[in-house]
Amino acid sequence: MKHIWGAVKAIGKKKAIGWMIGLAAANIIPILIGLVLMTIMFAIIGALGGSVDEQQSKQNNPSAGYVCSVTGEINQETWDAVFQNKERSGALKGYGDDIINLSKKRGIDPVLFASIAMHETAWGTSNAVQQKNNPGGLMNPDGSGLFSFPTLKEGLASMSKTLYNRIKVDGLVTIEQLGSVYAPVGAANDPNNLNEHWVPTTKEIAQRLGGLTMNCEPSAQPDMEVIGDKAWISSHSKNITSGFGNRSCGGCSSFHAAIDVASGGIRGTPITAFADGEIVISKANGTTFQSSSNNMGTGYGWYVEIKHEDGLRTRYAHMMEKGKRVGTNVEAGEVIGKVGSTGASTGAHLHFEVIVNGEKVDPMPYVKPFLTGQQ
């Protein structure tokens, strides 16, 4: 401020005002440009499936996503949401079934195939895929540049053959191993070290597509609190945001037959079985889009119900995606799905019900041993 005031006295009041207006204009233009760039960045992140906060949460919380599919299979709804939407898959829109069929033919993971294709083509927007039908960055044998295919189907077929050679012939079965070929860190042609992002970005895309179905390791089983033969249901939080019983809902009243567990960053974190049992329901009830306070859906969304001994059942609702399949025997503390906000939900949380002989009862007496000092 002293420097600015000195300048004002030196050049006179009128000139100073003009000088300061010019200074403001000179500084506001870069600010406006920065705001425009930030807006574009947020739009891109949103199109890829999450807010900046959500992405940061995933980076800070390794348990927020799995390398493997929870069910061991393609999440068809998530898959279709990408490959049937041009804004999310660009030139690859409509080619989801081709990737699945080529993967079956080659014996490779379709989610891995798709994740690499999405990464190599910047979600179907690169010049290589749009102008040369080349989704895998395949080069001409003579080194003259990217190979051009007559059709995108032929480009995908060639990419599947290359992946087969790397995975089945060379034994490079993990994303890390494939990254050493596709984007070797420290390569002479990568002076800006962009290759170091290839592995984490491909992993993130695989998670957004529902998780790998082959040659993968699930995230390490979260450290769960177990008391006797029971386990707490969320590795992320013990914060109970809504209890069992009547509650108001903006001028109305409703009965909430569960407890809700929620806190910042809980979206995508593991949901774990309360006790040993068998999964008897794993499906969607109501809507399956990610609800919010401005766009609330209906029903449970994706949910899982586990049958335990002595007429006890537990229900876990509003999951991010389909949980483990029906018929799976699980142990207390075993991961069965991910926290989401599908169904009638205003934000990411776990809706937990306890059912005894067909009647919903207050879960608090069952979970109270885990909440000592929390309430």
N, C-alpha and C positions, 0 to 999 in steps of 0.2 A: 504493500500500500504506500509506503514512503516513496518508493521509486515512481509510482504512478502520480502521486500528488506533486512531486518535484517536476515531473513532465508537464503537468497542468499549469503550474506557475510559470514555467519557462516559455511555453508557447502561447499563452493567453487563453482566456476562457472560451471564446468562440471556436478558436482553432482546436482547443482541447476537446470540445464536445464533438467536433467533426472527426478528430483523431480517434476518440473512444468509440464512436459509432462504427468507423471503419474497422477498428480492432474487433468489435463484437461481431461484425459481419464476417470478418476473416476467420473467426473462431467458430461461428455457428454453422458454417457450411460443412466443415469436417464432422461436426456433431451430427448434423442432419444425415450426412452420408453414412455415418456409423449406425444411426438408428435404422436406416433403411436396410443396411446389411444385417443387423440383428434381427429385424423382422423376417427377412428371407431365411435366416438361419433357423429361427423358431418354426417357420412353416415347414422347412425340410425335416427337422427333427420330428415335428408332429406327424408328417406323412409317413415317416419310418416307424412310428408307433410309440410315442411317449413324449412327455414334457422334459424340459431340461432338468427339473427336480427329480423326475423319475429316472432319467438316465444317470444322474449323479448318484442317486440312491443305489442303483444297480452296481455302479463302479465301486462304491464304498462298502457294499455288502455282498461278498462273494456268494452267499447263499441265496441271493435274490433270483437266480436263474439256474437251470440245470443244463449240463452239456447233453444229457440224455433226455429223450422223451419220457414223460412220467408214465405213459401207458406202454411204451416200447413200440408204438405205431405212429404213423403220420396223424397229426391232428388235422383232420380233413377240413374242418371249418376254418381254422387259422390259415391253412394252405390255400383254400379257395378265396378267402378274403384278400390274399395277396395276388394270386394269379388271375383273378377275375376283375381286378381293379387296375386300370391303366395308370392311375396316379401312383400306385405302389409298386408296379412291376414294369412300367414302360413298355418297351418293345417285346418283353417276355410275357405280356398279358395273353392268356389263353393257351400257354404252353406248359401249364402245370401237369396235365396228363401225359404229355410227351416226355417230360423229365421222369415221371414215375415209371412209364413203360420202358424207357431206355435204361433206367436204373435196374429194373427187374431183369432185363435182358443181360446186363453186364454183371449183375450180382453186387451192385454197389448201393450205398445209402442215398435215396433220393433227396433227403434233406441236406446232406453234405454237398451233393451235386448242385442243388438249387442255391445253397449258401455261397458257394464259390462263384457261380454264375452271376448272382446278384452283386457280389463284391466286385468282380472283374468288370461288370458293366455299369456300376453305380446305379443299381436298381433299374436296369434296363434303359438307361438314358445315354450311354456312351456312344460316340460316333462309330466305334467298332461294331457294336451290335445293330445300330440303326442303319448304317450305310454298307457294312460288309457282312452282316449276318454272322458275326463272329462273337460268341458269348464267352469264350474262354481265353482270349488273348493269344490265340494260336498264331505262330509266325510262319512266313514262307520259308521253305527249306533253304533257299539261297540267301536268306537273311535280308531280303529286300523290304521287309515290313510285315504288317498284319495280313494274314491270308483272308481272301474274300470268298464267301460261300454263296451259291446261287439262291439258297433259301435258308431261313433260320432253322428249320428242321434238320437240314444237313449240317449246319454249324453245331447244333446241339448233339447230333449223332457223333460227329467228330470229337467233340469235347468229352462225350461219354467214353469213347474209345481211349482217349488220352488218360482219363481218370482211371479206367480199368487197368491200363499199363502201370500207372503209378501205384495204385492201391493193391491190385491183385498180383501183378508181376513183380513190382519192386518192393512190395510190402510196406508202403508208406500209408498206414491205416489211420493215423490221427491227423487232426488239423495242424498240429505243430510240425509233424513230419512233412506234410504236404507243403506247408509254408516254406520249408527249407528249399523246396524246388520252385514253387510259384513266386516267392518273394524272399530270397535269401537276404538276411540282415547283413549289412556291410558290403553289399555288392558294389562294384565299381560304377555301375550305371544308376546307382541310387544315392547321389551325393547328399540329399536332404534326409536320408534315413526314413523315408516313407514306408519302406518295407516292414519296419518294426510294428506297424499297425495292422498288417495283414492277418495275423493269427487272432488277436483279440477281436477285430472287427468281424471276421468270418464266424467266430464263436458266437458273437452277439447276434448276428443274423440267424444262425442256426437256432438259437434260443427263441428268437422272434417267430420263427417258423414252427415252433413247438418242440424243438429238441431233436438230436440225432437218434436214429433208430438202430444203428450198427456201430461196432468198434468204438464204443464210447464208455466213459466212466461217469456215473452220476456225481453230483456235488457230494462232498464228504457229508455223511450223516450228521445233522446238526447235534450239538451237545444239548441233549434234552434232560430235563429234570424228571427223574423217575422215583416214585414213592411206592414201594411194594410192587404191585402188578399194574400200576397206572402211570401215565405220563402226561405232562403238560402238553397242550395242543398247538402252541405257537412258539417257535424258537426266537421270534423277534420281540415279542412283547407280552406282558401280563396285564396290560392296561384294559380294564373292563369299562367300555363306554356306554353300555346299555344293559340293564338287567332283565330278569324274568318278571313279567306282570304288565299291568296297564301302563300306557305312556301316551302323552299328548303328541299330536302331529299337526300343528298349525291350525287349531280350531276344531280338530277332531280328536278322537281317542281310539286307541287300538290295543290289542293284547299281544305282547311280545313273548313268545314261548321259547326264549333262548337267552343266551348272553352274547354280547358282541365284544370282540377283542380288536383293538385298533390303536395305531400310533403312527407318527411320521415315518415314511419309508417302508411301511409294511407290505405294500403291493409287490407281488411276485415272490414273497418269502414262503418257506415251507409250512404246510399244515401237516400235523402229525397225529397219528391214531391215539386216542385216549387209553385204549386197552386192546389186548389181543382180540382178534375176531376175524370175521370174513366180510368182505365188501359185497353187499347185496344190491346196492343201487349206485350207479355211477352214470349220470345223464344230466340233461338240462331240463329245467322246469321254468317256463316263462322265457324271458329274453336272454340272449347270450352276448349282447354287446356290453362294453364296459360303461356302466351307468355313472352318472354324476348328479350333483344337486340340481343341475339345469336340464338333465336329460335322463330321468329315472325310468328304469324298466319295470318288469313285473316278475313275480315269483322268486324262486330260489336262485335262478340262473344255473350255472354248473354246480352240482352238489354230489356228495358221496354220503352213503349211509352204511354203517358197519353194524353187523349183528354180533353181539357178545354173548356171554353165558347168562343164564338165569333171567331171561326175558328182557335184557338190557340192550338198547340200541343207541348209537350216537349218530348225529347228522351234522355235516359240515357244509355250509352253503356260501354262495356268492363267489365261488372259485374263479380264478382267472381263465381257466380252460378245463377241459375234461380231466378228471382225476384218474387214479388207478382203476383198472377194469374190474367188472363184476366177477366174483369167484376168486379173487386174490385173497389169500390168507395173510394178514398183517399182524405185526407185533406192536405192543405199546411203544410209542415214540417213533414208529416208522413213518416216513414221508408218504402221504397219500395224494397230495396236490399242492397248489399254490394259492395264496391269498389274492383275491381279485375284487371286482365290483360289478359282477354280472347280476341280472335279476333286479329286484326292487331294492336298490342300494344307492345311497348318495355319495359314497366314497369307499375306498378299499378297506375291507374289514373281514374278519372271520365271524360268521353267525354259527353258534354251536348249540345244538339241542341234545337233550337227554330224554330218551323215550323208554318207559318201563311198562311192559305188557300192553303196548299200544297207546299209552297215555303220555303226553308231554309233561315233564316235571321240571322243577327248578334245578338247573345244573349246579348252582352254587354249592350245595352240600357235597357234591361229588368232587368239585375242583378246589374247595376251600383249603385242603392241605397244601396246595401249591401257592396260595395267595397270602400266606402269613407275612404280615408287614406290608402288604400291597394295598389293602383296603383301608 
